[in-house]
Structures are given as structure tokens and as C-alpha cells.
Amino acid sequence: MDPQQLIEYYGRQQREILETIRDLVVEETPTDDKSRLDVFAAKLAGRYTDAGLETEIIANTTRGNHLRARFTDPAHVGSRDAAPALILCHYDTVWPVGSLDTHPFRVDEQGWAYGPGIFDMQSSLALAEFVVRGVQTLKLRLPRPVTLLVTSDEEVGSQTSRQLIEEEAGRAAYVLVLEPPLPGGVLKTTRKGGGHFRLTVSGRAAHAGVEPEKGISAVQELAHQILALHSLTDLEVGTTVNVGVVSGGTRSNVVAAQAEARIDVRAWTGVEMERVSAAIKSLEPALEGTEVQVSGGAGRPPLERTVTGELFEQAKATGRTLGLDLQEGGTGGGSDGNLTGALGVPTLDGLGLPGHGAHADHEHIEVDKIGERAALLTALLVELSP
């Protein structure tokens, strides 16, 4: 593999890749619109088939269909029996249909391309396609097959795709996640795990003015519980417990019989997630006569450096051959890389195109980074050997 050849080749491909990104962005694929998602998945499958991938639509009754594509061409894959490299993408976005009216695709004078979902992560779908095309055009040889898994519900927790992701990861040598990088193109070697809980409190109603002594306030009990929950936060180790939504009672002159809180938990390590989860599930009433019930639990486990460090060090060395000084960092948000890392499969995240503003009005990618990111991903598929 000639690193300079990669840089020059993808530099020439930049305009075509950007046009493909535009074609994908203008489709609009909010997570909750199955018909649009299914049409998009079929379109993407056609593109990947044309690029030389063996493509399969995986039907999904409750969300959009998922897409699996494999690259096993014996002219470019050294051993078809080797454990594959798994590339993870998702094609659902947080943007509702009609967002293009207020956030049209455009490229500004700085060379930043804007559009709903362009950074998170429609641009990565094009990147993956052109990397496979590049391997064939440049007559490169990969040490192992490549599996590309594109899912439809990452933005809402990957409920319908989790089993599929974990099954593919179990077969893989390593996982590359094409989520957006941190500012400056920094790769993600750690991600917090997350959990969502619902706390329901039952008390006893009574007239607040006539016979308040006969009531037991669920709202008062909830206040005690909120203080206990927030005391579980440990900022020194990065663990946070946040009661973000509360509700309770019916009228101001009625002692509340019911109250509820919704709780968000984030932690860098599995040990901390287990500590907090156990504490929440073992909450006891502070007021006699009330009852507390907890539902929910940990969702995505943390992505820890124990499963990302080796790949990052290899990627950093590969990046140097391309003239790139790759850096690593962490984020409080989760991705499907959390799921693969929890299985112990070597995982590297944040390999999408540099930009900024995921889910925000200024969401964009940096056009001049398209070539170098495509070259990096190609080089990783050639060089990585966990």
C-alpha cells in the first residue's frame, strides 16, 4: 500500500463523494418514519451492490429495515475464511421530515457542508461505499473480509438492532464505528455507558385543608428520593445521576397519591454503572406508608479503553504514514460501539468525517477532510491486525 497514492486518489474522488453525501442527506430519514427508512435502505443497498458488496436487507417490523453488506471478493481479500472487519453505521437521524426547508444542503465559503444528519452520520454511509470502491480501483489486498452493518434505530437506543450488532461483532476480528469524531477529528476511545430508570411513588390521597393528617404525600416522598438519587453522583470519577423529569399529584389542595421521576445515569466504567444501578434498584421509602417502585436499567454499557487502546495505537501508527497525527478522547454519549466493546471485541469509534454540531442547527462536515478520512479508513482495513 502506497500512502501517497491513497491521499492523491481520494483527493480526486472528493467531489464525487460529496455529491453522494448530498444525495443521501436530501432523502430525510427520521427514526420514526419506517416507510422513508425502508425506501432509503433499498436505495443504499443498490449503491452498495453497485460498489461490489454482497448486500442483504434485513426486514424489521417495528423500525426501519437494517442493511448488511459483505465484501469478500477473492481478488482483494486474502482469506475469505478469516474473521471479518466489522464497520458499523446507522442511517436514521434525529431530524424530522421537512427539515430541509429550513436546513438545506449547502457548502459555505469555509468549505463546510451542511444538512440534516450530514455529520451524524449520512456522510459516513458515502465514506464506506467509496472506500470499498477504492480498494478495488487501487487493486489493494485486504487481509480479511469486510462486513458493513447499517442500522435504522441507533438514535433511539438500538432496540431492534442490538442483537444483530452483537451477533456480527461476535464473528468479527475488530469493529470500526463511523460515528462522528470529536472536534478536530479526534477518535473516540472511551464513551460513557448510560441507563434510564423510572421511579414511581405511591402515597395516600386526602383533602389538604380538611384532613391532611389522613394523607401520605407521594410528592414529599419523591423529594426524599430525588435527594438520595443525586447523592449517587461522583464527579471525580465522572458518574452522574440526573432526575430530569418529575410529575405528581392532581391538584394543589389534594395530598398527592402518586408521583414519578425519570432518571438518567452516565458512567465511564462498568463497575460504576453496576454500583449506581444496584443503588437505584434498592431504594427504600423514607416516609411510612409510601411505596416506591423502580423500572428500567442500564442500556448501553461503557466503552472502555481496555478494548479500544490497542486498535488506537495501531491506527495512530497507520495515520502517521498518511501524514496524520491522530488523537484520542472520550464522550458522555453512547453509540453502537459501546455494545461491541462490552463483548470484548476490539473497537475504535469516531472514524466519521470531521465536522461539528451533531443534532444542532449548525451540523456540518469539513469538505477538505473527505479525502484524508477515506484514505485513513482504507489504510486501517489493510493494516489493522488486532
Long-range contacts (C-beta under 8 A, 24 or more apart in sequence): 1-140, 1-379, 1-382, 1-383, 3-321, 3-322, 3-323, 3-375, 3-379, 5-138, 6-134, 6-138, 6-322, 6-375, 6-378, 6-379, 7-322, 7-323, 7-371, 7-372, 7-375, 9-134, 9-137, 9-138, 9-375, 10-130, 10-134, 10-370, 10-371, 10-372, 10-374, 10-375, 10-378, 11-371, 13-130, 13-134, 13-370, 13-371, 13-374, 14-367, 14-368, 14-370, 14-371, 16-130, 17-126, 17-127, 17-130, 17-370, 17-374, 18-107, 18-113, 18-367, 18-370, 20-47, 20-126, 20-129, 20-130, 21-113, 21-118, 21-122, 21-123, 21-126, 21-365, 22-105, 22-113, 22-115, 24-122, 24-123, 24-125, 24-126, 25-105, 25-115, 25-116, 25-117, 25-118, 25-122, 25-123, 26-100, 26-105, 26-115, 28-93, 28-95, 28-97, 28-98, 28-99, 28-100, 28-116, 29-64, 29-91, 29-92, 29-93, 29-117, 29-122, 30-92, 30-93, 30-94, 30-95, 30-96, 30-97, 31-63, 31-64, 31-92, 31-93, 31-94, 31-152, 31-153, 31-155, 31-156, 33-64, 33-97, 34-63, 34-64, 36-64, 36-97, 37-63, 37-64, 37-65, 37-91, 37-92, 37-152, 38-64, 38-65, 40-64, 40-91, 41-65, 41-66, 41-67, 41-91, 41-150, 41-152, 44-91, 44-125, 44-150, 45-69, 47-129, 48-129, 48-132, 48-148, 51-129, 51-130, 51-132, 51-133, 52-132, 52-133, 52-136, 53-132, 53-148, 58-164, 60-152, 60-160, 60-161, 62-160, 63-92, 63-152, 63-153, 63-159, 63-160, 63-161, 64-91, 64-92, 64-152, 64-153, 65-152, 66-149, 66-150, 66-151, 66-152, 66-160, 66-161, 66-164, 67-91, 67-148, 67-149, 67-150, 67-151, 68-147, 68-148, 68-149, 68-150, 68-164, 68-168, 69-147, 69-148, 69-150, 70-145, 70-146, 70-147, 70-148, 71-132, 71-135, 71-142, 71-145, 71-146, 71-147, 71-148, 72-145, 73-136, 75-136, 76-135, 76-136, 76-139, 76-140, 76-141, 76-142, 77-141, 77-142, 77-144, 77-145, 77-146, 78-141, 78-142, 78-143, 78-144, 79-143, 79-144, 80-145, 82-143, 82-144, 82-145, 82-173, 83-144, 83-171, 83-172, 83-173, 84-144, 84-145, 84-146, 84-147, 84-171, 84-172, 84-173, 85-142, 85-144, 85-145, 85-146, 85-147, 85-172, 85-173, 85-174, 85-175, 85-176, 85-381, 85-384, 86-146, 86-147, 86-149, 86-168, 86-169, 86-171, 86-172, 86-174, 86-175, 86-176, 86-340, 86-345, 87-128, 87-146, 87-147, 87-148, 87-149, 87-175, 87-176, 87-177, 87-178, 88-149, 88-151, 88-165, 88-175, 88-176, 88-177, 88-178, 88-335, 88-336, 88-337, 88-340, 89-121, 89-124, 89-125, 89-128, 89-148, 89-149, 89-150, 89-151, 89-178, 90-121, 90-150, 90-151, 90-152, 90-153, 90-154, 90-155, 90-158, 90-161, 90-336, 91-121, 91-122, 91-125, 91-150, 91-151, 91-152, 92-151, 92-152, 92-153, 92-154, 92-155, 92-156, 93-117, 93-120, 93-122, 93-155, 94-120, 94-155, 94-359, 103-361, 103-363, 107-367, 111-366, 111-367, 111-368, 112-355, 112-364, 112-365, 112-366, 112-367, 113-364, 113-365, 113-367, 114-362, 114-363, 114-364, 115-363, 116-363, 117-363, 118-355, 118-363, 118-364, 118-365, 119-180, 119-352, 119-353, 119-355, 119-356, 119-357, 119-358, 119-363, 119-364, 119-365, 120-179, 120-180, 120-352, 120-358, 120-359, 120-363, 121-178, 121-179, 121-180, 121-352, 123-352, 123-353, 123-355, 123-365, 124-178, 124-179, 124-180, 124-351, 124-352, 124-353, 125-150, 127-178, 127-352, 127-353, 127-370, 127-373, 127-374, 127-377, 128-178, 128-377, 130-374, 131-374, 131-377, 131-378, 131-381, 134-374, 134-378, 135-378, 135-381, 140-378, 140-382, 141-382, 142-381, 142-382, 143-382, 143-385, 144-173, 146-381, 147-171, 147-172, 151-336, 154-335, 154-336, 157-299, 157-300, 158-300, 158-336, 158-339, 161-336, 162-339, 165-336, 165-339, 165-340, 166-339, 166-340, 166-343, 169-339, 169-340, 169-343, 169-345, 170-343, 170-345, 172-340, 172-345, 173-346, 173-386, 174-311, 174-345, 174-346, 174-347, 174-348, 174-384, 174-386, 175-337, 175-340, 175-341, 175-345, 175-346, 175-347, 175-348, 176-347, 176-348, 176-351, 176-377, 176-380, 176-381, 177-335, 177-336, 177-337, 177-340, 177-347, 177-348, 177-349, 177-350, 177-351, 178-351, 178-352, 178-377, 179-335, 179-337, 179-349, 179-350, 179-351, 179-352, 180-350, 180-352, 180-353, 180-354, 180-355, 180-358, 181-350, 181-351, 181-352, 181-353, 181-354, 182-329, 182-331, 182-350, 183-356, 184-327, 184-354, 185-326, 185-327, 185-354, 185-369, 185-373, 186-326, 186-327, 186-328, 186-329, 186-350, 187-312, 187-315, 187-326, 187-327, 187-328, 187-329, 187-348, 187-349, 187-350, 187-351, 188-303, 188-308, 188-328, 188-329, 188-330, 188-331, 188-335, 188-337, 188-348, 188-349, 188-350, 189-303, 189-305, 189-308, 189-309, 189-312, 189-328, 189-329, 189-330, 189-348, 189-349, 190-268, 190-302, 190-303, 190-304, 190-305, 190-308, 190-329, 190-330, 190-331, 191-300, 191-302, 191-303, 191-330, 191-331, 191-332, 191-333, 191-334, 191-335, 191-337, 191-338, 191-349, 192-238, 192-266, 192-267, 192-268, 192-302, 192-330, 192-331, 192-332, 192-333, 192-334, 193-266, 193-267, 193-268, 193-269, 193-270, 193-273, 193-298, 193-299, 193-300, 193-301, 193-302, 193-303, 193-334, 193-338, 194-264, 194-265, 194-266, 194-298, 194-299, 194-300, 194-334, 195-264, 195-265, 195-273, 195-276, 195-277, 195-296, 195-297, 195-298, 195-299, 196-262, 196-263, 196-264, 196-265, 196-296, 196-297, 196-299, 197-262, 197-263, 197-265, 197-280, 197-294, 197-295, 197-296, 197-297, 198-260, 198-261, 198-262, 198-263, 198-294, 198-295, 198-296, 199-225, 199-229, 199-260, 199-261, 199-262, 199-263, 199-280, 199-283, 199-292, 199-293, 199-294, 200-258, 200-259, 200-260, 200-292, 200-293, 200-294, 200-295, 201-225, 201-248, 201-258, 201-259, 201-260, 201-261, 201-285, 201-290, 201-291, 201-292, 202-257, 202-258, 202-290, 202-291, 202-292, 202-293, 203-255, 203-256, 203-257, 203-258, 203-259, 203-287, 203-289, 203-290, 204-255, 204-257, 204-289, 205-250, 205-254, 205-255, 205-256, 205-257, 206-254, 206-255, 207-253, 207-254, 207-255, 208-252, 208-253, 208-254, 208-255, 209-253, 212-255, 215-254, 215-255, 215-257, 216-255, 216-287, 216-288, 216-289, 216-290, 217-255, 217-256, 217-287, 218-248, 218-249, 218-256, 218-257, 218-258, 218-259, 218-290, 219-248, 219-249, 219-256, 219-259, 220-256, 220-287, 221-259, 221-285, 221-286, 221-287, 221-290, 221-292, 222-246, 222-248, 222-259, 222-260, 222-261, 224-286, 224-287, 225-261, 225-283, 225-286, 225-292, 226-261, 228-283, 228-286, 229-261, 229-263, 229-280, 229-283, 232-276, 232-279, 232-280, 234-272, 237-267, 237-268, 237-269, 237-272, 238-266, 238-267, 238-268, 238-272, 239-265, 239-266, 239-267, 239-268, 239-272, 239-275, 239-276, 240-264, 240-265, 240-266, 240-267, 241-265, 241-276, 241-280, 263-296, 265-298, 266-332, 267-302, 268-302, 268-304, 268-330, 269-302, 269-304, 270-301, 270-302, 270-304, 270-342, 272-302, 273-298, 273-301, 273-302, 299-334, 300-334, 300-335, 300-338, 300-339, 301-338, 301-339, 301-341, 301-342, 302-338, 302-341, 302-342, 303-334, 303-335, 303-337, 303-338, 303-341, 303-342, 303-347, 303-349, 304-341, 307-341, 307-344, 307-345, 307-346, 307-347, 308-341, 308-346, 308-347, 308-348, 308-349, 310-346, 310-386, 311-346, 311-347, 311-348, 311-384, 311-386, 312-348, 314-380, 314-383, 314-384, 314-385, 314-386, 315-348, 315-376, 315-380, 315-384, 318-376, 318-379, 318-380, 318-383, 318-384, 319-376, 319-379, 321-379, 322-372, 322-375, 322-376, 322-379, 324-372, 324-376, 326-376, 346-386, 348-380, 351-376, 351-377, 351-380
